[in-house]
């Protein structure tokens, strides 16, 4: 976590398989499953990123998804401090 003046950046990265290319450009929405092999039956409701995006937005922040330098997903959260 880094403080940038009056903002705080939290970056979470992993070395997993990442997301489909289209997910990095799309707006995060509730019920959007990035992995088509996941379903309610296999364990997932598609709410996770939508909930996180709503919480960040409610606090006046910004949430971005990008490819991680580790090979997987990087989630960048920017919040006012």
PDB file of N, CA, C and O in Angstrom:
ATOM      1  N   UNK A   1       0.854  -1.169   0.000  1.00  0.00           N
ATOM      2  CA  UNK A   1       0.000   0.000   0.000  1.00  0.00           C
ATOM      3  C   UNK A   1       0.900   1.232   0.000  1.00  0.00           C
ATOM      4  O   UNK A   1       1.866   1.311   0.759  1.00  0.00           O
ATOM      5  N   UNK A   2       0.568   2.190  -0.863  1.00  0.00           N
ATOM      6  CA  UNK A   2       1.346   3.427  -0.969  1.00  0.00           C
ATOM      7  C   UNK A   2       0.427   4.619  -0.797  1.00  0.00           C
ATOM      8  O   UNK A   2      -0.729   4.593  -1.220  1.00  0.00           O
ATOM      9  N   UNK A   3       0.950   5.668  -0.173  1.00  0.00           N
ATOM     10  CA  UNK A   3       0.208   6.919  -0.060  1.00  0.00           C
ATOM     11  C   UNK A   3       0.694   7.851  -1.156  1.00  0.00           C
ATOM     12  O   UNK A   3       1.895   8.094  -1.272  1.00  0.00           O
ATOM     13  N   UNK A   4      -0.233   8.384  -1.971  1.00  0.00           N
ATOM     14  CA  UNK A   4       0.105   9.319  -3.041  1.00  0.00           C
ATOM     15  C   UNK A   4      -0.557  10.645  -2.724  1.00  0.00           C
ATOM     16  O   UNK A   4      -1.681  10.900  -3.157  1.00  0.00           O
ATOM     17  N   UNK A   5       0.129  11.488  -1.974  1.00  0.00           N
ATOM     18  CA  UNK A   5      -0.457  12.769  -1.606  1.00  0.00           C
ATOM     19  C   UNK A   5      -1.697  12.553  -0.763  1.00  0.00           C
ATOM     20  O   UNK A   5      -1.605  12.101   0.378  1.00  0.00           O
ATOM     21  N   UNK A   6      -2.844  12.869  -1.313  1.00  0.00           N
ATOM     22  CA  UNK A   6      -4.083  12.711  -0.576  1.00  0.00           C
ATOM     23  C   UNK A   6      -4.839  11.454  -1.002  1.00  0.00           C
ATOM     24  O   UNK A   6      -6.045  11.344  -0.781  1.00  0.00           O
ATOM     25  N   UNK A   7      -4.124  10.505  -1.615  1.00  0.00           N
ATOM     26  CA  UNK A   7      -4.727   9.252  -2.041  1.00  0.00           C
ATOM     27  C   UNK A   7      -3.889   8.082  -1.552  1.00  0.00           C
ATOM     28  O   UNK A   7      -2.686   8.209  -1.322  1.00  0.00           O
ATOM     29  N   UNK A   8      -4.541   6.955  -1.399  1.00  0.00           N
ATOM     30  CA  UNK A   8      -3.864   5.720  -1.009  1.00  0.00           C
ATOM     31  C   UNK A   8      -4.114   4.698  -2.099  1.00  0.00           C
ATOM     32  O   UNK A   8      -5.250   4.520  -2.538  1.00  0.00           O
ATOM     33  N   UNK A   9      -3.048   4.015  -2.546  1.00  0.00           N
ATOM     34  CA  UNK A   9      -3.168   2.958  -3.537  1.00  0.00           C
ATOM     35  C   UNK A   9      -2.896   1.612  -2.881  1.00  0.00           C
ATOM     36  O   UNK A   9      -1.895   1.431  -2.188  1.00  0.00           O
ATOM     37  N   UNK A  10      -3.801   0.676  -3.113  1.00  0.00           N
ATOM     38  CA  UNK A  10      -3.636  -0.706  -2.668  1.00  0.00           C
ATOM     39  C   UNK A  10      -3.595  -1.552  -3.924  1.00  0.00           C
ATOM     40  O   UNK A  10      -4.522  -1.513  -4.734  1.00  0.00           O
ATOM     41  N   UNK A  11      -2.523  -2.322  -4.093  1.00  0.00           N
ATOM     42  CA  UNK A  11      -2.374  -3.173  -5.268  1.00  0.00           C
ATOM     43  C   UNK A  11      -2.271  -4.616  -4.798  1.00  0.00           C
ATOM     44  O   UNK A  11      -1.418  -4.958  -3.979  1.00  0.00           O
ATOM     45  N   UNK A  12      -3.155  -5.454  -5.329  1.00  0.00           N
ATOM     46  CA  UNK A  12      -3.170  -6.879  -5.000  1.00  0.00           C
ATOM     47  C   UNK A  12      -2.876  -7.621  -6.296  1.00  0.00           C
ATOM     48  O   UNK A  12      -3.567  -7.433  -7.297  1.00  0.00           O
ATOM     49  N   UNK A  13      -1.841  -8.469  -6.273  1.00  0.00           N
ATOM     50  CA  UNK A  13      -1.442  -9.193  -7.478  1.00  0.00           C
ATOM     51  C   UNK A  13      -1.290 -10.674  -7.184  1.00  0.00           C
ATOM     52  O   UNK A  13      -1.007 -11.082  -6.057  1.00  0.00           O
ATOM     53  N   UNK A  14      -1.489 -11.480  -8.246  1.00  0.00           N
ATOM     54  CA  UNK A  14      -1.221 -12.905  -8.107  1.00  0.00           C
ATOM     55  C   UNK A  14      -0.560 -13.430  -9.375  1.00  0.00           C
ATOM     56  O   UNK A  14      -0.494 -12.736 -10.389  1.00  0.00           O
ATOM     57  N   UNK A  15      -0.084 -14.631  -9.304  1.00  0.00           N
ATOM     58  CA  UNK A  15       0.587 -15.259 -10.436  1.00  0.00           C
ATOM     59  C   UNK A  15      -0.264 -16.336 -11.074  1.00  0.00           C
ATOM     60  O   UNK A  15       0.261 -17.219 -11.752  1.00  0.00           O
ATOM     61  N   UNK A  16      -1.574 -16.277 -10.867  1.00  0.00           N
ATOM     62  CA  UNK A  16      -2.491 -17.274 -11.416  1.00  0.00           C
ATOM     63  C   UNK A  16      -2.716 -17.090 -12.904  1.00  0.00           C
ATOM     64  O   UNK A  16      -1.939 -16.412 -13.576  1.00  0.00           O
ATOM     65  N   UNK A  17      -3.782 -17.696 -13.422  1.00  0.00           N
ATOM     66  CA  UNK A  17      -4.046 -17.640 -14.860  1.00  0.00           C
ATOM     67  C   UNK A  17      -4.560 -16.296 -15.358  1.00  0.00           C
ATOM     68  O   UNK A  17      -4.604 -16.071 -16.567  1.00  0.00           O
ATOM     69  N   UNK A  18      -4.948 -15.401 -14.464  1.00  0.00           N
ATOM     70  CA  UNK A  18      -5.452 -14.095 -14.887  1.00  0.00           C
ATOM     71  C   UNK A  18      -6.884 -14.177 -15.369  1.00  0.00           C
ATOM     72  O   UNK A  18      -7.595 -15.136 -15.068  1.00  0.00           O
ATOM     73  N   UNK A  19      -7.305 -13.171 -16.117  1.00  0.00           N
ATOM     74  CA  UNK A  19      -8.671 -13.078 -16.630  1.00  0.00           C
ATOM     75  C   UNK A  19      -8.644 -13.068 -18.145  1.00  0.00           C
ATOM     76  O   UNK A  19      -7.598 -12.831 -18.749  1.00  0.00           O
ATOM     77  N   UNK A  20      -9.800 -13.328 -18.771  1.00  0.00           N
ATOM     78  CA  UNK A  20      -9.859 -13.174 -20.227  1.00  0.00           C
ATOM     79  C   UNK A  20      -9.528 -11.729 -20.606  1.00  0.00           C
ATOM     80  O   UNK A  20      -9.803 -10.804 -19.842  1.00  0.00           O
ATOM     81  N   UNK A  21      -8.945 -11.545 -21.775  1.00  0.00           N
ATOM     82  CA  UNK A  21      -8.511 -10.218 -22.227  1.00  0.00           C
ATOM     83  C   UNK A  21      -9.632  -9.182 -22.134  1.00  0.00           C
ATOM     84  O   UNK A  21      -9.380  -8.031 -21.776  1.00  0.00           O
ATOM     85  N   UNK A  22     -10.850  -9.573 -22.449  1.00  0.00           N
ATOM     86  CA  UNK A  22     -11.980  -8.634 -22.436  1.00  0.00           C
ATOM     87  C   UNK A  22     -12.286  -8.107 -21.036  1.00  0.00           C
ATOM     88  O   UNK A  22     -12.845  -7.018 -20.910  1.00  0.00           O
ATOM     89  N   UNK A  23     -11.942  -8.834 -19.995  1.00  0.00           N
ATOM     90  CA  UNK A  23     -12.241  -8.417 -18.618  1.00  0.00           C
ATOM     91  C   UNK A  23     -11.421  -7.209 -18.192  1.00  0.00           C
ATOM     92  O   UNK A  23     -11.857  -6.448 -17.328  1.00  0.00           O
ATOM     93  N   UNK A  24     -10.249  -7.017 -18.774  1.00  0.00           N
ATOM     94  CA  UNK A  24      -9.398  -5.898 -18.384  1.00  0.00           C
ATOM     95  C   UNK A  24      -9.924  -4.570 -18.911  1.00  0.00           C
ATOM     96  O   UNK A  24      -9.556  -3.512 -18.401  1.00  0.00           O
ATOM     97  N   UNK A  25     -10.778  -4.616 -19.924  1.00  0.00           N
ATOM     98  CA  UNK A  25     -11.302  -3.397 -20.522  1.00  0.00           C
ATOM     99  C   UNK A  25     -12.740  -3.112 -20.107  1.00  0.00           C
ATOM    100  O   UNK A  25     -13.252  -2.020 -20.353  1.00  0.00           O
ATOM    101  N   UNK A  26     -13.387  -4.075 -19.486  1.00  0.00           N
ATOM    102  CA  UNK A  26     -14.808  -3.893 -19.182  1.00  0.00           C
ATOM    103  C   UNK A  26     -15.000  -3.301 -17.793  1.00  0.00           C
ATOM    104  O   UNK A  26     -14.140  -3.418 -16.919  1.00  0.00           O
ATOM    105  N   UNK A  27     -16.133  -2.674 -17.619  1.00  0.00           N
ATOM    106  CA  UNK A  27     -16.501  -2.147 -16.308  1.00  0.00           C
ATOM    107  C   UNK A  27     -16.914  -3.319 -15.422  1.00  0.00           C
ATOM    108  O   UNK A  27     -17.577  -4.247 -15.885  1.00  0.00           O
ATOM    109  N   UNK A  28     -16.532  -3.277 -14.177  1.00  0.00           N
ATOM    110  CA  UNK A  28     -16.841  -4.370 -13.266  1.00  0.00           C
ATOM    111  C   UNK A  28     -18.313  -4.293 -12.887  1.00  0.00           C
ATOM    112  O   UNK A  28     -18.794  -3.255 -12.431  1.00  0.00           O
ATOM    113  N   UNK A  29     -19.014  -5.383 -13.076  1.00  0.00           N
ATOM    114  CA  UNK A  29     -20.443  -5.417 -12.757  1.00  0.00           C
ATOM    115  C   UNK A  29     -20.754  -6.644 -11.919  1.00  0.00           C
ATOM    116  O   UNK A  29     -20.115  -7.687 -12.063  1.00  0.00           O
ATOM    117  N   UNK A  30     -21.716  -6.514 -11.063  1.00  0.00           N
ATOM    118  CA  UNK A  30     -22.162  -7.657 -10.269  1.00  0.00           C
ATOM    119  C   UNK A  30     -22.680  -8.735 -11.215  1.00  0.00           C
ATOM    120  O   UNK A  30     -23.195  -8.439 -12.293  1.00  0.00           O
ATOM    121  N   UNK A  31     -22.538  -9.953 -10.806  1.00  0.00           N
ATOM    122  CA  UNK A  31     -23.009 -11.110 -11.548  1.00  0.00           C
ATOM    123  C   UNK A  31     -22.217 -11.353 -12.832  1.00  0.00           C
ATOM    124  O   UNK A  31     -22.697 -12.075 -13.706  1.00  0.00           O
ATOM    125  N   UNK A  32     -21.051 -10.789 -12.974  1.00  0.00           N
ATOM    126  CA  UNK A  32     -20.220 -10.998 -14.152  1.00  0.00           C
ATOM    127  C   UNK A  32     -19.177 -12.047 -13.810  1.00  0.00           C
ATOM    128  O   UNK A  32     -18.245 -11.774 -13.054  1.00  0.00           O
ATOM    129  N   UNK A  33     -19.324 -13.233 -14.354  1.00  0.00           N
ATOM    130  CA  UNK A  33     -18.346 -14.292 -14.126  1.00  0.00           C
ATOM    131  C   UNK A  33     -17.252 -14.169 -15.182  1.00  0.00           C
ATOM    132  O   UNK A  33     -17.523 -14.297 -16.376  1.00  0.00           O
ATOM    133  N   UNK A  34     -16.030 -13.923 -14.750  1.00  0.00           N
ATOM    134  CA  UNK A  34     -14.927 -13.799 -15.687  1.00  0.00           C
ATOM    135  C   UNK A  34     -14.486 -15.167 -16.193  1.00  0.00           C
ATOM    136  O   UNK A  34     -13.986 -15.281 -17.312  1.00  0.00           O
ATOM    137  N   UNK A  35     -14.666 -16.200 -15.382  1.00  0.00           N
ATOM    138  CA  UNK A  35     -14.269 -17.554 -15.744  1.00  0.00           C
ATOM    139  C   UNK A  35     -15.519 -18.344 -16.112  1.00  0.00           C
ATOM    140  O   UNK A  35     -16.312 -18.676 -15.231  1.00  0.00           O
ATOM    141  N   UNK A  36     -15.716 -18.654 -17.402  1.00  0.00           N
ATOM    142  CA  UNK A  36     -16.945 -19.333 -17.814  1.00  0.00           C
ATOM    143  C   UNK A  36     -17.086 -20.736 -17.233  1.00  0.00           C
ATOM    144  O   UNK A  36     -18.187 -21.286 -17.244  1.00  0.00           O
ATOM    145  N   UNK A  37     -16.012 -21.331 -16.729  1.00  0.00           N
ATOM    146  CA  UNK A  37     -16.118 -22.670 -16.144  1.00  0.00           C
ATOM    147  C   UNK A  37     -16.698 -22.633 -14.732  1.00  0.00           C
ATOM    148  O   UNK A  37     -17.046 -23.678 -14.184  1.00  0.00           O
ATOM    149  N   UNK A  38     -16.808 -21.441 -14.135  1.00  0.00           N
ATOM    150  CA  UNK A  38     -17.367 -21.305 -12.787  1.00  0.00           C
ATOM    151  C   UNK A  38     -18.868 -21.111 -12.866  1.00  0.00           C
ATOM    152  O   UNK A  38     -19.376 -20.447 -13.770  1.00  0.00           O
ATOM    153  N   UNK A  39     -19.568 -21.694 -11.915  1.00  0.00           N
ATOM    154  CA  UNK A  39     -21.022 -21.545 -11.852  1.00  0.00           C
ATOM    155  C   UNK A  39     -21.455 -21.694 -10.406  1.00  0.00           C
ATOM    156  O   UNK A  39     -20.634 -21.993  -9.538  1.00  0.00           O
ATOM    157  N   UNK A  40     -22.729 -21.490 -10.142  1.00  0.00           N
ATOM    158  CA  UNK A  40     -23.224 -21.719  -8.775  1.00  0.00           C
ATOM    159  C   UNK A  40     -22.977 -23.144  -8.349  1.00  0.00           C
ATOM    160  O   UNK A  40     -22.647 -23.409  -7.193  1.00  0.00           O
ATOM    161  N   UNK A  41     -23.136 -24.066  -9.286  1.00  0.00           N
ATOM    162  CA  UNK A  41     -22.939 -25.483  -8.969  1.00  0.00           C
ATOM    163  C   UNK A  41     -21.491 -25.793  -8.597  1.00  0.00           C
ATOM    164  O   UNK A  41     -21.234 -26.660  -7.762  1.00  0.00           O
ATOM    165  N   UNK A  42     -20.542 -25.083  -9.219  1.00  0.00           N
ATOM    166  CA  UNK A  42     -19.125 -25.357  -8.936  1.00  0.00           C
ATOM    167  C   UNK A  42     -18.546 -24.410  -7.882  1.00  0.00           C
ATOM    168  O   UNK A  42     -17.366 -24.507  -7.547  1.00  0.00           O
ATOM    169  N   UNK A  43     -19.368 -23.494  -7.357  1.00  0.00           N
ATOM    170  CA  UNK A  43     -18.910 -22.625  -6.282  1.00  0.00           C
ATOM    171  C   UNK A  43     -18.593 -21.219  -6.724  1.00  0.00           C
ATOM    172  O   UNK A  43     -17.425 -20.883  -6.922  1.00  0.00           O
ATOM    173  N   UNK A  44     -19.586 -20.404  -6.880  1.00  0.00           N
ATOM    174  CA  UNK A  44     -19.373 -19.010  -7.242  1.00  0.00           C
ATOM    175  C   UNK A  44     -20.683 -18.362  -7.631  1.00  0.00           C
ATOM    176  O   UNK A  44     -21.493 -18.950  -8.348  1.00  0.00           O
ATOM    177  N   UNK A  45     -20.885 -17.146  -7.156  1.00  0.00           N
ATOM    178  CA  UNK A  45     -22.125 -16.442  -7.482  1.00  0.00           C
ATOM    179  C   UNK A  45     -21.884 -15.270  -8.431  1.00  0.00           C
ATOM    180  O   UNK A  45     -22.846 -14.680  -8.923  1.00  0.00           O
ATOM    181  N   UNK A  46     -20.627 -14.918  -8.701  1.00  0.00           N
ATOM    182  CA  UNK A  46     -20.334 -13.807  -9.586  1.00  0.00           C
ATOM    183  C   UNK A  46     -20.495 -12.450  -8.929  1.00  0.00           C
ATOM    184  O   UNK A  46     -20.596 -11.441  -9.626  1.00  0.00           O
ATOM    185  N   UNK A  47     -20.523 -12.401  -7.605  1.00  0.00           N
ATOM    186  CA  UNK A  47     -20.753 -11.140  -6.898  1.00  0.00           C
ATOM    187  C   UNK A  47     -19.481 -10.477  -6.373  1.00  0.00           C
ATOM    188  O   UNK A  47     -19.498  -9.277  -6.099  1.00  0.00           O
ATOM    189  N   UNK A  48     -18.397 -11.202  -6.226  1.00  0.00           N
ATOM    190  CA  UNK A  48     -17.205 -10.701  -5.545  1.00  0.00           C
ATOM    191  C   UNK A  48     -16.683  -9.372  -6.032  1.00  0.00           C
ATOM    192  O   UNK A  48     -16.589  -8.424  -5.252  1.00  0.00           O
ATOM    193  N   UNK A  49     -16.335  -9.278  -7.320  1.00  0.00           N
ATOM    194  CA  UNK A  49     -15.782  -8.027  -7.851  1.00  0.00           C
ATOM    195  C   UNK A  49     -16.822  -6.916  -7.837  1.00  0.00           C
ATOM    196  O   UNK A  49     -16.480  -5.754  -7.619  1.00  0.00           O
ATOM    197  N   UNK A  50     -18.084  -7.255  -8.067  1.00  0.00           N
ATOM    198  CA  UNK A  50     -19.146  -6.246  -8.032  1.00  0.00           C
ATOM    199  C   UNK A  50     -19.288  -5.629  -6.654  1.00  0.00           C
ATOM    200  O   UNK A  50     -19.492  -4.422  -6.530  1.00  0.00           O
ATOM    201  N   UNK A  51     -19.181  -6.447  -5.620  1.00  0.00           N
ATOM    202  CA  UNK A  51     -19.265  -5.949  -4.242  1.00  0.00           C
ATOM    203  C   UNK A  51     -18.056  -5.063  -3.936  1.00  0.00           C
ATOM    204  O   UNK A  51     -18.198  -3.980  -3.369  1.00  0.00           O
ATOM    205  N   UNK A  52     -16.876  -5.532  -4.316  1.00  0.00           N
ATOM    206  CA  UNK A  52     -15.662  -4.738  -4.083  1.00  0.00           C
ATOM    207  C   UNK A  52     -15.752  -3.403  -4.812  1.00  0.00           C
ATOM    208  O   UNK A  52     -15.428  -2.363  -4.239  1.00  0.00           O
ATOM    209  N   UNK A  53     -16.191  -3.421  -6.073  1.00  0.00           N
ATOM    210  CA  UNK A  53     -16.305  -2.186  -6.851  1.00  0.00           C
ATOM    211  C   UNK A  53     -17.289  -1.216  -6.204  1.00  0.00           C
ATOM    212  O   UNK A  53     -17.039  -0.011  -6.169  1.00  0.00           O
ATOM    213  N   UNK A  54     -18.407  -1.733  -5.692  1.00  0.00           N
ATOM    214  CA  UNK A  54     -19.408  -0.869  -5.049  1.00  0.00           C
ATOM    215  C   UNK A  54     -18.854  -0.239  -3.771  1.00  0.00           C
ATOM    216  O   UNK A  54     -19.104   0.936  -3.503  1.00  0.00           O
ATOM    217  N   UNK A  55     -18.109  -1.008  -2.987  1.00  0.00           N
ATOM    218  CA  UNK A  55     -17.525  -0.482  -1.746  1.00  0.00           C
ATOM    219  C   UNK A  55     -16.495   0.606  -2.061  1.00  0.00           C
ATOM    220  O   UNK A  55     -16.483   1.659  -1.424  1.00  0.00           O
ATOM    221  N   UNK A  56     -15.639   0.347  -3.039  1.00  0.00           N
ATOM    222  CA  UNK A  56     -14.620   1.331  -3.425  1.00  0.00           C
ATOM    223  C   UNK A  56     -15.287   2.601  -3.941  1.00  0.00           C
ATOM    224  O   UNK A  56     -14.886   3.705  -3.572  1.00  0.00           O
ATOM    225  N   UNK A  57     -16.295   2.455  -4.785  1.00  0.00           N
ATOM    226  CA  UNK A  57     -17.006   3.616  -5.323  1.00  0.00           C
ATOM    227  C   UNK A  57     -17.693   4.400  -4.210  1.00  0.00           C
ATOM    228  O   UNK A  57     -17.671   5.631  -4.216  1.00  0.00           O
ATOM    229  N   UNK A  58     -18.298   3.705  -3.261  1.00  0.00           N
ATOM    230  CA  UNK A  58     -18.994   4.369  -2.142  1.00  0.00           C
ATOM    231  C   UNK A  58     -18.034   5.209  -1.300  1.00  0.00           C
ATOM    232  O   UNK A  58     -18.448   6.183  -0.672  1.00  0.00           O
ATOM    233  N   UNK A  59     -16.753   4.832  -1.286  1.00  0.00           N
ATOM    234  CA  UNK A  59     -15.740   5.583  -0.539  1.00  0.00           C
ATOM    235  C   UNK A  59     -15.013   6.598  -1.409  1.00  0.00           C
ATOM    236  O   UNK A  59     -13.990   7.148  -1.000  1.00  0.00           O
ATOM    237  N   UNK A  60     -15.536   6.851  -2.613  1.00  0.00           N
ATOM    238  CA  UNK A  60     -14.943   7.863  -3.488  1.00  0.00           C
ATOM    239  C   UNK A  60     -13.693   7.409  -4.187  1.00  0.00           C
ATOM    240  O   UNK A  60     -12.887   8.233  -4.620  1.00  0.00           O
ATOM    241  N   UNK A  61     -13.515   6.105  -4.304  1.00  0.00           N
ATOM    242  CA  UNK A  61     -12.302   5.575  -4.907  1.00  0.00           C
ATOM    243  C   UNK A  61     -12.492   5.064  -6.316  1.00  0.00           C
ATOM    244  O   UNK A  61     -13.531   5.262  -6.945  1.00  0.00           O
ATOM    245  N   UNK A  62     -11.453   4.400  -6.790  1.00  0.00           N
ATOM    246  CA  UNK A  62     -11.410   3.890  -8.154  1.00  0.00           C
ATOM    247  C   UNK A  62     -10.823   2.488  -8.113  1.00  0.00           C
ATOM    248  O   UNK A  62      -9.891   2.227  -7.352  1.00  0.00           O
ATOM    249  N   UNK A  63     -11.358   1.584  -8.924  1.00  0.00           N
ATOM    250  CA  UNK A  63     -10.903   0.198  -8.985  1.00  0.00           C
ATOM    251  C   UNK A  63     -10.562  -0.136 -10.427  1.00  0.00           C
ATOM    252  O   UNK A  63     -11.378   0.075 -11.324  1.00  0.00           O
ATOM    253  N   UNK A  64      -9.368  -0.654 -10.654  1.00  0.00           N
ATOM    254  CA  UNK A  64      -8.947  -1.053 -11.994  1.00  0.00           C
ATOM    255  C   UNK A  64      -8.392  -2.466 -11.950  1.00  0.00           C
ATOM    256  O   UNK A  64      -7.773  -2.879 -10.969  1.00  0.00           O
ATOM    257  N   UNK A  65      -8.626  -3.201 -13.033  1.00  0.00           N
ATOM    258  CA  UNK A  65      -8.053  -4.533 -13.212  1.00  0.00           C
ATOM    259  C   UNK A  65      -7.010  -4.446 -14.308  1.00  0.00           C
ATOM    260  O   UNK A  65      -7.207  -3.752 -15.306  1.00  0.00           O
ATOM    261  N   UNK A  66      -5.899  -5.150 -14.125  1.00  0.00           N
ATOM    262  CA  UNK A  66      -4.870  -5.190 -15.169  1.00  0.00           C
ATOM    263  C   UNK A  66      -4.102  -6.494 -15.032  1.00  0.00           C
ATOM    264  O   UNK A  66      -4.239  -7.217 -14.045  1.00  0.00           O
ATOM    265  N   UNK A  67      -3.305  -6.774 -16.025  1.00  0.00           N
ATOM    266  CA  UNK A  67      -2.450  -7.957 -15.958  1.00  0.00           C
ATOM    267  C   UNK A  67      -1.318  -7.681 -14.978  1.00  0.00           C
ATOM    268  O   UNK A  67      -0.719  -6.606 -14.990  1.00  0.00           O
ATOM    269  N   UNK A  68      -1.035  -8.649 -14.142  1.00  0.00           N
ATOM    270  CA  UNK A  68       0.035  -8.528 -13.163  1.00  0.00           C
ATOM    271  C   UNK A  68       1.381  -8.839 -13.792  1.00  0.00           C
ATOM    272  O   UNK A  68       1.469  -9.644 -14.719  1.00  0.00           O
ATOM    273  N   UNK A  69       2.414  -8.211 -13.295  1.00  0.00           N
ATOM    274  CA  UNK A  69       3.771  -8.552 -13.720  1.00  0.00           C
ATOM    275  C   UNK A  69       4.135  -9.968 -13.275  1.00  0.00           C
ATOM    276  O   UNK A  69       5.097 -10.550 -13.775  1.00  0.00           O
ATOM    277  N   UNK A  70       3.361 -10.522 -12.330  1.00  0.00           N
ATOM    278  CA  UNK A  70       3.575 -11.890 -11.860  1.00  0.00           C
ATOM    279  C   UNK A  70       2.925 -12.907 -12.796  1.00  0.00           C
ATOM    280  O   UNK A  70       3.129 -14.111 -12.642  1.00  0.00           O
ATOM    281  N   UNK A  71       2.144 -12.429 -13.763  1.00  0.00           N
ATOM    282  CA  UNK A  71       1.512 -13.302 -14.727  1.00  0.00           C
ATOM    283  C   UNK A  71       0.004 -13.421 -14.593  1.00  0.00           C
ATOM    284  O   UNK A  71      -0.657 -13.835 -15.545  1.00  0.00           O
ATOM    285  N   UNK A  72      -0.554 -13.079 -13.459  1.00  0.00           N
ATOM    286  CA  UNK A  72      -1.987 -13.222 -13.233  1.00  0.00           C
ATOM    287  C   UNK A  72      -2.719 -11.895 -13.260  1.00  0.00           C
ATOM    288  O   UNK A  72      -2.532 -11.075 -14.160  1.00  0.00           O
ATOM    289  N   UNK A  73      -3.549 -11.704 -12.259  1.00  0.00           N
ATOM    290  CA  UNK A  73      -4.393 -10.520 -12.137  1.00  0.00           C
ATOM    291  C   UNK A  73      -3.810  -9.529 -11.144  1.00  0.00           C
ATOM    292  O   UNK A  73      -3.268  -9.928 -10.113  1.00  0.00           O
ATOM    293  N   UNK A  74      -3.918  -8.244 -11.446  1.00  0.00           N
ATOM    294  CA  UNK A  74      -3.586  -7.189 -10.510  1.00  0.00           C
ATOM    295  C   UNK A  74      -4.837  -6.339 -10.332  1.00  0.00           C
ATOM    296  O   UNK A  74      -5.452  -5.914 -11.310  1.00  0.00           O
ATOM    297  N   UNK A  75      -5.207  -6.097  -9.090  1.00  0.00           N
ATOM    298  CA  UNK A  75      -6.343  -5.261  -8.753  1.00  0.00           C
ATOM    299  C   UNK A  75      -5.778  -4.004  -8.098  1.00  0.00           C
ATOM    300  O   UNK A  75      -5.133  -4.074  -7.052  1.00  0.00           O
ATOM    301  N   UNK A  76      -6.026  -2.853  -8.723  1.00  0.00           N
ATOM    302  CA  UNK A  76      -5.554  -1.574  -8.198  1.00  0.00           C
ATOM    303  C   UNK A  76      -6.729  -0.844  -7.573  1.00  0.00           C
ATOM    304  O   UNK A  76      -7.728  -0.579  -8.242  1.00  0.00           O
ATOM    305  N   UNK A  77      -6.615  -0.519  -6.297  1.00  0.00           N
ATOM    306  CA  UNK A  77      -7.638   0.231  -5.584  1.00  0.00           C
ATOM    307  C   UNK A  77      -7.037   1.571  -5.189  1.00  0.00           C
ATOM    308  O   UNK A  77      -5.995   1.615  -4.535  1.00  0.00           O
ATOM    309  N   UNK A  78      -7.680   2.656  -5.577  1.00  0.00           N
ATOM    310  CA  UNK A  78      -7.231   4.003  -5.197  1.00  0.00           C
ATOM    311  C   UNK A  78      -8.332   4.629  -4.367  1.00  0.00           C
ATOM    312  O   UNK A  78      -9.475   4.731  -4.812  1.00  0.00           O
ATOM    313  N   UNK A  79      -7.987   5.050  -3.154  1.00  0.00           N
ATOM    314  CA  UNK A  79      -8.949   5.675  -2.230  1.00  0.00           C
ATOM    315  C   UNK A  79      -8.415   7.011  -1.741  1.00  0.00           C
ATOM    316  O   UNK A  79      -7.205   7.178  -1.584  1.00  0.00           O
ATOM    317  N   UNK A  80      -9.313   7.967  -1.500  1.00  0.00           N
ATOM    318  CA  UNK A  80      -8.862   9.215  -0.885  1.00  0.00           C
ATOM    319  C   UNK A  80      -8.422   8.934   0.549  1.00  0.00           C
ATOM    320  O   UNK A  80      -9.041   8.126   1.242  1.00  0.00           O
ATOM    321  N   UNK A  81      -7.358   9.598   0.996  1.00  0.00           N
ATOM    322  CA  UNK A  81      -6.890   9.342   2.378  1.00  0.00           C
ATOM    323  C   UNK A  81      -7.483  10.315   3.367  1.00  0.00           C
ATOM    324  O   UNK A  81      -7.192  10.236   4.561  1.00  0.00           O
TER     325      UNK A  81
END
